[in-house]
């Protein structure tokens, strides 16, 4: 009986160790929410208070419907005071905002993006 308990304990330790390593490896290989230097060049910095629908569509995951909803919300509020206000747009949640945050601003001009046109932006609605 004691021998069985020892084998079960060893087996359990091996399983837990393996699961723990799998989780750690996954966490190390998962992408971070901050953009890589190349990713910043792919998407322009967008001023939420002045951007057109087409400029908003340059953001990853923002299609025509979400871009239009952001413009409508901006018109209702006159001006965004905080970037987090776009959470009021249906389909934009905390995860989406966290992903978009590096490219959003409330001041300055929207930077140009020659690498990608609004017509090639992916619609996600």
Number of C-alpha atoms within 10 A of each C-alpha: 5 7 8 9 10 11 11 12 12 12 12 12 12 12 12 12 12 12 12 12 12 12 12 11 11 11 11 10 9 8 10 10 12 13 17 10 8 8 10 13 13 16 22 22 25 27 21 26 22 19 19 16 20 17 24 28 25 24 22 17 18 25 22 19 16 22 23 18 17 26 21 14 17 17 12 10 11 10 13 19 11 10 16 13 14 21 14 12 16 12 15 17 13 12 10 14 16 13 16 22 17 16 18 18 18 17 11 12 14 21 14 12 15 10 9 13 12 16 12 10 19 15 15 12 11
